């Protein structure tokens, strides 16, 4: 048995089988068995109503050198070695009591292990010019009205090996079940709370430093000199919790809240209902990180997260405008409360970024992870990145926009491991930007991920739009088109100007009214982008918009919005078009030469007339390529001296093979006239195409010509019959249903 004299009291050290260390106890204290001690250590942090408050008692120096003195209500620990370890029977203080640590430098560390059967109630004042660690497995409460001013503070229910104090990484572990709770005011170069449950309901200030709350039963702190730069939870217990309902401020520094190990399967949570500030000061950005487990953790974002750059905090910043900071909220599940305020806005410079990093993420008016209204509000405060990854079974890493989003500045980035699904309108004005990064769970090559536009995406020409497919894919910027342009435009910044750069990448940021094209060039109308010699090779994405009232009247040309395409057209609708072409005509494009069309449609009228004519409701003629999820209900008319090839969706296919896919191929009435042969939906070449889905009107053989002595009325006519050249016009009509209607060959009486 060892006896020690300190502070006019006699104590002895007793070996604790639970703590696996010597414990300072009073001379008169009796030992306890393993079961009794385990119950005490496992008890949650409880403030006993009858627990007496007094200055810290039973203080012993167990390593290093220093002295403990007490004068009235003040306890002073004078440290003379770089590192000092002490044990205490209790570390409670009344509101009028003060504990001072006098240390040789700011780098000095004093580790205080508190072997109390209850949690520590610190209600007084703590001052230190260096770093102070308070460790009590039963918990520590900094009560309302308490005041802490230190160079650095660690309050923990987990213990540390003294040998690691000289290392940049310091590991804490143990099985303490108490809580670390602050209801007072703490100021420090850094402040760290470590335990299974850590909570701030008061004020923590660590300007220029780090305030960190880590919930787990194994935690590592990383230092650079005297500064805390990282907190990592290495091991979890069930229901680890880090929460803030008060104020945490680290302007020009970092606030970090973490609960649960990254890949732990045990549930953990990080909750914020208070205010967290890490604002830019003197051009030094602040950082806020709320991190839960990526397998089963949850981050609940409420209150205010502020990493802005206020002008008042950055006076004289003329040559270098201050930028906003960085905020990250990451866990398997990230829930953003209605009314939550998250800002990285800079009053005089560039805004910062808020990263939301969960598994599948849904923006919805109810039942989702964030409402469109909340996202809209916070986009005014900075750039937002929603980065969804795949997690447990049933999650694929999709981002779903099911509620309308509206913003006028900053960039919204949707980053999905698989698909992005836009199911509600997105309304960007001013300088608002949208970046769609999809298929990020795999490389670009062979990546089948997609962004699906099922509602309009409205953007101003002064904004920005870009896409990226695959983790190693290149970011592709697009030109945003919101106007028709003039008949002579070729600038590539309006619809008619697309013809000036056939390799460009374009999106429609608004619906286009093209009705004035009826009077262009003496009635010739719109000039198609591209021709048989110079195909459109770029990307044209309508983003769910329509082009209405387009007129093209060019009987000698390939007629369509595009003359010839070997690039990509998608997400666009043509309504009420009136297109009149020559040998090949279609509404969206006259010819598709190995390119692709997706999620597009057309209504109106399209006609072709020449010696031999191919005309289609969406595409005149295909020569390789794909059409998916597209349809046409345009009236199709074809007239030729020789042969007419007509189709409700595609007039004809030319080539050795096809990869066409037409799950929604449908058409309005189709009329074709020919003096030699009439074919509808005919595919010419060595091999017929294949189709996925259920085409409403598959390819057929030519109509049987009308008889030499035609009847005076229309009558049924076999669709698959073949015969001699007709002597009169043959007419084919059918509707948009998925059932094949009767076929009639009609001739004048």
C-alpha positions in Angstrom: 0.0 0.0 0.0 1.3 3.5 -0.8 0.4 6.6 1.1 0.6 10.1 -0.2 0.1 13.5 1.5 -1.4 16.4 -0.4 -3.6 19.4 0.5 -3.5 18.5 4.2 -5.3 15.1 3.6 -4.0 11.5 3.6 -5.0 9.3 0.6 -4.0 5.8 -0.5 -3.8 4.2 -4.0 -5.9 1.2 -4.6 -5.7 -1.0 -7.8 -8.9 -0.8 -9.9 -9.7 -4.0 -11.8 -12.2 -2.1 -13.9 -10.0 0.9 -14.8 -6.8 -1.3 -14.8 -4.9 1.4 -12.9 -4.2 2.8 -9.5 -7.1 4.9 -8.0 -6.7 7.6 -5.3 -9.1 7.0 -2.5 -9.5 8.4 1.0 -7.6 6.7 3.8 -10.9 5.6 5.4 -12.4 4.3 2.1 -13.1 0.6 1.8 -12.3 -1.4 -1.3 -15.0 -2.7 -3.6 -15.3 -5.8 -5.6 -15.2 -6.0 -9.4 -19.0 -6.1 -9.6 -19.6 -3.1 -7.4 -17.0 -1.0 -9.2 -18.3 -2.0 -12.6 -21.7 -0.8 -11.7 -20.3 2.6 -10.7 -18.2 3.0 -13.8 -21.1 1.8 -16.1 -23.5 4.2 -14.5 -24.5 7.1 -16.7 -23.5 10.6 -15.8 -26.0 11.5 -12.9 -26.0 14.7 -10.9 -27.0 13.7 -7.4 -29.1 16.2 -5.7 -27.3 15.7 -2.4 -23.8 15.6 -3.9 -21.7 18.1 -2.0 -19.7 20.6 -4.1 -16.2 21.5 -3.0 -12.9 22.3 -4.5 -11.1 19.4 -6.2 -10.0 16.8 -3.7 -7.5 14.0 -3.5 -5.0 15.5 -6.0 -1.9 13.5 -6.6 1.0 14.0 -9.0 1.5 10.6 -10.7 4.0 11.6 -13.5 6.0 14.7 -14.2 6.6 17.4 -11.7 4.3 20.0 -10.1 2.6 21.1 -7.0 -1.0 21.5 -5.8 -1.9 24.2 -3.4 -5.2 25.6 -2.1 -5.9 29.0 -0.7 -9.5 29.8 0.2 -11.7 29.1 -2.8 -8.7 28.9 -5.3 -6.8 25.7 -6.2 -3.5 26.2 -8.0 -1.6 23.6 -9.9 1.9 24.7 -10.8 3.4 22.6 -13.5 7.2 22.6 -14.0 7.5 19.8 -16.5 6.3 19.7 -20.1 3.8 17.0 -19.3 2.1 16.4 -16.0 -0.3 13.7 -14.9 -2.5 13.9 -11.8 -5.1 11.8 -10.2 -8.1 13.2 -8.3 -10.7 11.8 -6.0 -13.1 14.5 -7.2 -12.9 17.6 -9.4 -16.1 19.3 -8.4 -16.3 23.1 -7.9 -18.9 25.5 -6.6 -19.7 28.6 -8.6 -17.4 30.7 -6.4 -14.4 28.4 -6.7 -11.5 28.7 -9.1 -8.9 26.2 -10.4 -5.7 27.7 -12.0 -3.1 25.8 -13.9 0.2 27.6 -14.1 2.2 25.9 -16.9 5.7 26.5 -18.3 4.4 27.1 -21.9 1.4 26.9 -24.2 2.7 23.5 -25.2 2.5 22.0 -21.7 -0.1 19.4 -21.1 -1.7 18.5 -17.7 -3.7 15.3 -17.7 -6.2 15.0 -14.8 -7.7 11.6 -14.1 -10.8 11.8 -11.9 -11.7 8.7 -10.0 -15.1 9.7 -8.8 -18.0 7.4 -8.5 -20.1 10.2 -9.9 -19.7 12.6 -12.8 -17.7 15.7 -12.2 -19.8 18.9 -11.6 -17.6 21.9 -12.6 -19.6 25.0 -11.7 -16.7 27.4 -11.1 -13.8 28.9 -13.0 -10.9 27.1 -14.7 -7.9 29.0 -16.1 -4.7 27.7 -17.8 -2.1 29.1 -20.1 -1.4 25.6 -21.5 -3.4 22.5 -22.3 -5.6 20.7 -19.7 -7.1 17.2 -20.0 -10.0 16.3 -17.7 -10.8 12.5 -17.8 -13.7 11.0 -15.8 -15.4 7.8 -17.1 -18.6 8.8 -15.3 -18.9 12.1 -17.1 -18.2 15.8 -16.8 -20.7 18.7 -16.5 -19.6 22.3 -17.0 -22.6 23.9 -15.3 -24.5 27.0 -16.2 -22.4 30.0 -15.2 -19.1 28.1 -15.2 -16.2 29.7 -17.0 -13.2 28.0 -18.7 -10.3 29.9 -20.2 -7.4 27.7 -21.4 -4.9 27.3 -24.1 -6.5 23.9 -24.9 -9.1 21.7 -23.3 -9.9 18.0 -23.6 -12.9 16.8 -21.6 -13.2 13.0 -21.9 -14.7 9.8 -20.5 -12.0 7.9 -22.4 -8.4 7.6 -21.1 -5.1 8.2 -22.8 -1.7 6.6 -22.5 0.7 9.2 -21.2 3.4 8.0 -23.6 1.4 9.4 -26.5 1.5 13.0 -25.2 4.7 13.6 -27.1 3.2 12.3 -30.3 1.2 14.3 -32.9 -1.5 11.6 -32.7 -3.1 10.9 -29.3 -5.4 8.0 -28.9 -8.2 7.9 -26.3 -10.1 4.7 -25.5 -12.1 3.1 -22.7 -15.6 2.1 -21.6 -16.7 5.1 -19.8 -20.5 5.5 -20.0 -20.9 9.0 -18.7 -21.6 12.1 -20.8 -19.6 15.3 -21.5 -22.0 18.2 -21.2 -21.3 22.0 -21.4 -23.8 24.5 -20.1 -21.3 27.2 -19.3 -18.8 29.2 -21.3 -15.5 27.7 -22.6 -12.7 29.7 -24.3 -9.7 27.9 -25.7 -7.2 27.6 -28.5 -8.9 24.3 -29.0 -11.7 22.5 -27.2 -12.4 18.8 -27.5 -15.2 16.7 -25.9 -14.7 12.9 -26.2 -17.1 10.2 -25.0 -20.1 8.1 -25.9 -22.3 11.1 -25.6 -21.0 14.7 -25.9 -23.2 17.7 -25.8 -22.9 21.5 -25.9 -25.8 23.5 -24.5 -23.7 26.5 -23.6 -21.0 28.4 -25.4 -17.7 27.1 -26.8 -15.3 29.6 -28.4 -12.0 28.5 -30.1 -11.4 31.3 -32.6 -8.5 30.5 -34.9 -8.4 27.0 -33.5 -10.6 23.9 -33.3 -13.8 23.0 -31.4 -14.4 19.3 -31.7 -17.1 17.0 -30.3 -16.4 13.2 -30.9 -18.7 10.4 -29.8 -17.3 6.9 -29.6 -15.3 4.7 -27.4 -12.0 5.1 -29.3 -11.0 8.5 -30.6 -7.8 9.8 -32.1 -6.8 13.5 -31.9 -4.2 14.8 -34.3 -2.1 17.8 -33.5 0.2 20.2 -35.4 2.3 21.8 -32.7 -0.2 23.1 -30.1 -3.1 23.1 -32.5 -5.7 20.4 -32.8 -6.2 19.7 -36.5 -8.2 16.5 -36.6 -10.6 14.3 -34.6 -11.3 10.8 -35.8 -13.7 8.3 -34.2 -12.1 4.9 -34.5 -14.6 2.7 -32.7 -18.3 3.0 -32.0 -20.8 1.9 -29.4 -24.6 1.8 -29.9 -26.3 5.2 -30.1 -23.2 7.4 -29.9 -24.4 11.0 -29.9 -22.7 14.4 -30.6 -25.0 17.3 -30.3 -25.1 21.1 -30.1 -27.9 23.1 -28.9 -25.9 26.2 -27.9 -23.2 28.2 -29.6 -19.9 26.9 -30.9 -17.7 29.5 -32.5 -14.3 29.0 -34.2 -13.9 31.9 -36.6 -10.9 31.4 -38.8 -10.8 27.9 -37.5 -12.7 24.6 -37.5 -15.7 23.1 -35.8 -15.9 19.3 -36.0 -18.7 17.1 -34.7 -18.4 13.4 -35.3 -20.3 10.4 -34.0 -19.5 6.7 -34.7 -16.7 5.2 -36.7 -16.9 5.7 -40.5 -17.9 2.1 -41.4 -19.5 1.1 -38.2 -22.8 -0.8 -38.4 -24.0 0.6 -35.1 -26.4 3.6 -35.2 -25.0 7.0 -34.3 -26.1 10.5 -34.6 -24.9 14.1 -34.9 -27.5 16.7 -34.1 -27.4 20.4 -34.4 -30.2 22.6 -33.2 -28.0 25.5 -32.1 -25.6 27.9 -33.8 -22.2 26.9 -35.2 -19.9 29.6 -36.5 -16.6 29.3 -38.3 -16.5 32.4 -40.3 -13.7 33.8 -42.5 -11.5 36.2 -40.5 -8.6 38.2 -42.0 -8.9 36.1 -45.2 -8.6 32.8 -43.2 -11.5 30.6 -44.0 -13.5 28.7 -41.5 -14.6 25.0 -41.7 -17.6 23.2 -40.2 -17.8 19.4 -40.4 -20.7 17.3 -39.1 -19.7 13.7 -39.6 -21.7 10.5 -38.9 -21.0 6.9 -39.7 -21.4 6.1 -43.5 -23.0 2.8 -42.8 -25.6 3.5 -40.2 -25.0 7.1 -38.9 -27.3 10.1 -39.2 -26.6 13.8 -39.3 -29.5 16.0 -38.4 -29.0 19.6 -39.5 -31.0 22.3 -37.9 -30.3 25.6 -36.4 -27.5 27.6 -38.1 -24.2 26.6 -39.7 -22.3 29.7 -40.6 -19.0 29.7 -42.5 -19.6 33.0 -44.2 -17.1 35.8 -44.9 -18.6 39.0 -43.4 -17.1 42.2 -44.5 -16.8 43.5 -40.9 -14.5 40.5 -40.1 -12.2 41.2 -43.1 -11.5 44.9 -43.1 -9.1 46.3 -45.7 -9.5 43.2 -47.9 -9.1 45.1 -51.2 -6.6 43.2 -53.3 -7.8 39.9 -52.1 -11.6 39.6 -51.6 -12.4 37.2 -48.7 -14.1 34.0 -49.7 -16.6 31.9 -47.8 -15.6 28.8 -46.0 -16.5 25.1 -46.2 -19.3 23.1 -44.6 -19.6 19.3 -44.7 -22.5 17.3 -43.5 -21.8 13.6 -44.1 -23.4 10.3 -42.9 -25.4 7.4 -44.3 -28.4 9.6 -43.7 -28.4 13.4 -43.8 -31.6 15.1 -42.8 -32.0 18.9 -43.2 -34.6 20.4 -41.0 -37.1 23.0 -42.4 -35.8 26.4 -41.5 -32.2 25.3 -41.1 -29.8 28.1 -42.2 -26.5 27.0 -43.8 -24.3 29.8 -45.3 -20.9 30.2 -46.8 -21.7 33.5 -48.3 -19.1 36.2 -48.9 -20.2 39.8 -48.8 -17.3 41.0 -51.0 -15.9 37.9 -52.6 -16.7 34.4 -53.7 -19.0 32.2 -51.7 -17.9 28.9 -50.2 -19.4 25.5 -50.4 -21.7 23.3 -48.4 -21.2 19.5 -49.1 -24.0 17.1 -48.3 -22.7 13.6 -48.5 -25.2 10.8 -47.8 -26.3 7.6 -49.5 -29.4 8.1 -51.7 -30.7 11.6 -51.2 -34.2 12.9 -52.0 -35.4 16.5 -52.3 -39.1 16.4 -51.6 -41.9 18.5 -50.1 -42.4 15.7 -47.5 -40.9 12.4 -46.7 -37.5 13.3 -48.2 -34.2 14.4 -46.8 -34.6 18.1 -47.6 -37.4 20.2 -49.0 -37.0 22.3 -52.2 -37.8 25.4 -50.2 -35.0 24.8 -47.7 -32.5 24.1 -50.5 -33.6 27.2 -52.4 -33.1 29.4 -49.3 -29.7 28.0 -48.6 -28.5 28.3 -52.2 -28.7 32.1 -51.6 -26.0 31.6 -49.0 -23.4 29.7 -51.1 -22.7 26.8 -53.4 -24.2 23.5 -52.5 -23.0 20.0 -53.5 -25.2 17.0 -52.9 -23.0 13.9 -53.2 -24.8 10.7 -53.0 -23.1 7.3 -52.6 -24.4 3.7 -52.4 -24.7 2.2 -49.0 -26.7 -0.6 -47.5 -28.9 -2.9 -49.6 -31.6 -0.9 -51.4 -29.5 2.2 -51.9 -27.9 2.8 -55.3 -26.4 6.3 -54.8 -29.1 8.2 -56.6 -30.1 11.8 -56.3 -33.8 12.5 -56.7 -35.3 16.0 -57.2 -39.0 15.6 -56.4 -39.7 19.1 -55.2 -39.2 22.4 -57.0 -35.9 24.3 -56.4 -35.5 28.0 -57.2 -32.2 30.0 -56.9 -30.6 33.1 -58.5 -26.9 32.8 -57.7 -24.3 30.1 -56.8 -24.0 26.6 -58.2 -25.9 23.5 -57.2 -24.0 20.3 -57.9 -25.8 17.0 -58.0 -23.2 14.2 -57.7 -24.6 10.7 -57.9 -22.9 7.4 -57.7 -25.5 6.2 -60.2 -28.4 8.3 -61.6 -29.8 11.8 -61.2 -33.6 11.9 -61.5 -35.1 15.4 -62.0 -38.9 15.0 -61.4 -39.8 18.5 -60.4 -39.0 21.9 -62.0 -35.7 23.5 -61.2 -35.7 27.3 -61.7 -32.3 29.0 -61.9 -32.1 32.7 -62.8 -29.4 35.3 -62.7 -26.0 33.6 -62.3 -27.4 30.4 -61.0 -25.5 27.3 -62.1 -26.3 23.6 -62.2 -23.7 20.8 -62.5 -24.9 17.2 -63.0 -22.2 14.6 -62.2 -23.6 11.1 -62.6 -22.2 7.6 -62.6 -19.5 8.6 -60.2 -19.3 5.0 -58.8 -17.5 3.8 -61.9 -15.2 5.1 -64.6 -16.5 6.7 -67.8 -15.9 3.8 -70.1 -19.0 1.6 -70.4 -20.8 3.6 -67.8 -24.6 3.2 -68.2 -25.7 5.8 -65.6 -27.9 8.7 -66.7 -29.5 11.9 -65.7 -33.2 11.8 -66.3 -35.0 15.0 -67.0 -38.7 14.5 -66.3 -39.4 18.2 -65.5 -38.1 21.5 -66.9 -34.8 22.8 -65.8 -34.9 26.6 -66.3 -31.6 28.5 -66.5 -30.6 32.0 -67.6 -28.1 32.5 -70.3 -26.0 34.3 -67.7 -25.9 31.1 -65.6 -23.9 27.9 -66.1 -24.6 24.2 -66.8 -22.2 21.3 -67.0 -22.2 17.5 -66.9 -19.7 14.8 -66.0 -20.1 11.0 -66.5 -17.9 8.7 -64.6 -15.4 9.2 -61.9 -12.6 9.9 -64.4 -14.8 11.7 -66.9 -14.2 15.2 -68.1 -16.5 18.1 -67.0 -18.3 19.4 -70.0 -19.7 23.0 -70.0 -22.7 23.9 -72.1 -24.0 27.0 -73.7 -27.4 28.0 -72.3 -29.9 29.0 -75.0 -33.0 31.0 -74.0 -33.8 32.9 -77.3 -34.7 32.0 -80.9 -32.2 34.4 -82.4 -32.4 36.1 -85.8 -32.6 34.5 -89.3 -28.9 35.3 -89.9 -27.6 34.3 -86.5 -24.6 32.0 -86.3 -23.1 33.0 -82.9 -24.0 29.7 -81.2 -25.7 31.6 -78.3 -29.2 31.3 -79.6 -31.3 28.6 -81.3 -30.6 29.6 -84.9 -27.0 30.3 -84.1 -26.4 26.6 -83.3 -25.7 26.2 -87.0 -22.6 28.3 -86.5 -20.9 25.7 -84.3 -22.0 22.1 -85.1 -19.6 20.6 -82.5 -20.9 22.6 -79.6 -22.7 21.6 -76.4 -26.0 23.3 -75.9 -29.0 23.3 -73.5 -32.3 25.1 -73.6 -32.8 27.2 -70.5 -36.3 28.1 -71.4 -39.1 27.3 -73.8 -38.5 28.9 -77.3 -41.3 30.6 -79.2 -40.4 30.1 -82.9 -43.6 31.3 -84.5 -41.9 34.3 -86.1 -39.9 31.9 -88.3 -42.9 31.6 -90.6 -41.9 35.0 -92.1 -38.1 34.5 -92.3 -36.4 34.6 -95.7 -39.5 35.1 -97.7 -41.2 32.1 -96.1 -38.3 29.7 -96.1 -38.2 29.9 -92.3 -35.6 28.4 -90.0 -32.3 27.2 -91.4 -31.6 23.6 -90.2 -28.4 23.1 -88.2 -26.1 20.8 -90.2 -26.5 19.0 -93.5 -25.5 15.8 -95.1 -22.0 17.0 -95.6 -21.6 18.7 -92.2 -23.4 16.8 -89.5 -24.2 18.2 -86.1 -21.7 16.3 -83.9 -22.3 18.0 -80.6 -24.9 17.7 -77.8 -28.3 19.4 -77.8 -30.2 19.0 -74.5 -33.6 20.6 -74.2 -33.7 20.1 -70.4 -37.4 19.4 -70.7 -38.3 22.5 -72.8 -40.2 22.9 -76.0 -39.7 24.8 -79.2 -43.1 25.9 -80.5 -44.3 27.0 -83.9 -41.1 26.3 -85.8 -41.5 26.7 -89.6 -39.2 25.3 -92.2 -40.2 25.5 -95.9 -37.2 24.3 -97.9 -38.3 21.9 -100.6 -34.8 21.5 -102.0 -33.1 20.7 -98.6 -32.9 18.1 -95.9 -35.5 19.6 -93.5 -35.8 19.5 -89.8 -34.6 21.4 -86.7 -31.3 19.7 -87.5 -30.4 18.7 -91.1 -28.2 15.8 -90.2 -27.0 14.5 -86.8 -24.3 12.2 -85.7 -24.2 13.7 -82.2 -26.8 13.7 -79.4 -30.3 15.2 -79.1 -32.3 14.7 -75.9 -35.0 16.0 -73.6 -36.6 18.3 -76.1 -40.1 18.7 -77.5 -41.2 20.3 -80.8 -44.8 21.5 -80.7 -47.0 22.8 -83.5 -44.2 22.6 -86.1 -44.7 23.0 -89.8 -41.9 21.5 -91.8 -41.8 21.1 -95.5 -38.7 19.5 -97.0 -37.4 17.7 -100.1 -36.0 14.2 -100.4 -35.6 13.7 -96.6 -37.7 15.5 -93.9 -38.2 15.0 -90.2 -39.3 17.3 -87.4 -36.3 16.9 -85.0 -33.8 15.9 -87.7 -33.9 15.0 -91.3 -31.2 12.3 -90.9 -29.7 10.5 -87.9 -26.3 9.2 -88.9 -25.1 7.1 -85.9 -26.1 9.6 -83.3 -28.7 9.3 -80.6 -32.1 10.7 -79.6 -33.6 10.3 -76.2 -36.6 11.5 -74.3 -37.9 13.7 -77.1 -41.1 14.2 -79.1 -42.8 16.2 -81.8 -46.3 17.5 -82.8 -47.4 19.4 -85.8 -46.9 18.6 -89.5 -44.0 17.4 -91.6 -44.0 16.8 -95.3 -41.5 15.8 -98.0 -41.8 16.0 -101.8 -39.2 15.0 -104.4 -38.5 12.4 -107.0 -38.0 10.0 -104.1 -38.9 11.0 -100.6 -38.3 9.8 -97.0 -40.3 11.5 -94.3 -40.8 10.7 -90.6 -42.7 12.2 -87.7 -39.5 12.6 -85.7 -36.6 11.5 -87.9 -36.7 11.4 -91.7 -34.1 8.7 -92.2 -31.7 6.8 -90.0 -28.4 5.4 -90.8 -27.4 3.8 -87.5 -27.9 5.3 -84.1 -30.4 5.0 -81.3 -33.8 6.4 -80.4 -35.1 5.9 -76.9 -38.1 6.9 -75.0 -39.3 9.2 -77.8 -42.4 9.6 -79.9 -44.1 11.7 -82.5 -47.7 12.7 -83.1 -47.0 14.8 -86.1 -49.0 14.5 -89.3 -46.7 13.0 -91.8 -47.1 13.7 -95.6 -45.0 12.4 -98.4 -45.2 12.9 -102.2 -42.8 11.5 -104.8 -42.7 10.8 -108.5 -40.8 7.5 -107.7 -41.1 6.1 -104.2 -42.1 7.4 -100.8 -40.8 6.1 -97.5 -42.8 7.3 -94.6 -43.1 6.5 -90.9 -44.8 7.9 -87.9 -41.5 8.0 -86.0 -38.8 7.3 -88.6 -39.4 7.4 -92.3 -36.7 4.9 -93.3 -33.6 3.2 -92.2 -30.5 2.8 -94.4 -27.5 0.8 -93.6 -26.2 -2.6 -92.7 -27.4 -2.7 -89.1 -29.4 -0.8 -86.5 -29.4 -0.4 -82.8 -32.7 1.5 -82.7 -34.8 1.3 -79.5 -38.3 2.8 -79.7 -40.2 2.1 -76.5 -42.7 4.9 -77.3 -42.9 5.0 -81.0 -46.3 6.5 -81.9 -47.7 8.7 -84.6 -50.6 10.9 -85.6 -52.1 10.5 -89.1 -49.6 9.6 -91.8 -50.2 10.2 -95.5 -47.8 9.1 -98.2 -48.3 9.4 -102.0 -46.2 7.8 -104.7 -46.5 6.9 -108.4 -44.2 3.9 -108.1 -44.1 2.4 -104.6 -45.2 3.5 -101.2 -43.5 2.2 -98.1 -44.2 3.1 -94.5 -41.8 2.6 -91.7 -39.5 0.8 -94.2 -36.0 -0.1 -93.2 -33.7 -0.5 -96.2 -30.4 -2.4 -95.9 -28.9 -5.8 -95.4 -30.3 -6.2 -91.8 -33.5 -5.0 -90.2 -33.3 -3.1 -86.9 -34.1 -4.4 -83.5 -36.4 -2.6 -81.1 -36.7 -2.6 -77.3 -40.1 -2.0 -75.7 -43.3 -2.2 -77.7 -43.2 -0.1 -80.8 -46.8 1.0 -81.7 -46.2 0.5 -85.4 -43.4 -1.9 -86.4 -41.9 -1.9 -89.8 -44.0 -3.4 -92.6 -43.8 -4.3 -96.2 -45.0 -1.8 -98.8 -48.7 -1.3 -99.4 -50.3 -3.1 -102.2 -50.9 -0.7 -105.0 -54.4 0.4 -105.9 -56.1 -1.7 -108.7 -56.2 -0.6 -112.3 -59.9 0.1 -111.9 -60.2 1.5 -108.4 -63.5 1.5 -106.5 -65.3 4.7 -105.9 -64.9 4.3 -102.1 -62.2 3.3 -99.7 -62.0 -0.4 -98.8 -59.8 -2.6 -96.6 -56.5 -3.6 -98.3 -54.1 -6.2 -97.2 -51.0 -4.6 -95.7 -48.5 -7.3 -96.6 -49.5 -7.9 -100.2 -47.3 -6.8 -103.1 -48.2 -6.0 -106.6 -47.5 -3.9 -109.7 -46.9 -0.2 -109.6 -49.9 1.8 -108.6 -51.8 3.9 -111.0 -53.0 6.3 -108.4 -52.0 7.6 -105.0 -52.0 5.2 -102.1 -52.9 6.7 -98.8 -52.0 5.2 -95.4 -53.6 6.5 -92.2 -53.3 5.4 -88.6 -53.7 6.9 -85.2 -51.4 7.0 -82.1 -52.8 3.9 -80.3 -50.6 0.9 -79.6 -52.9 -1.4 -81.5 -52.5 -1.7 -85.3 -55.6 -0.2 -86.9 -57.1 -1.4 -90.2 -55.3 -0.4 -93.4 -57.0 1.4 -96.2 -55.8 2.2 -99.6 -57.8 5.1 -100.9 -58.0 6.4 -104.4 -60.2 9.1 -105.9 -63.3 8.0 -107.6 
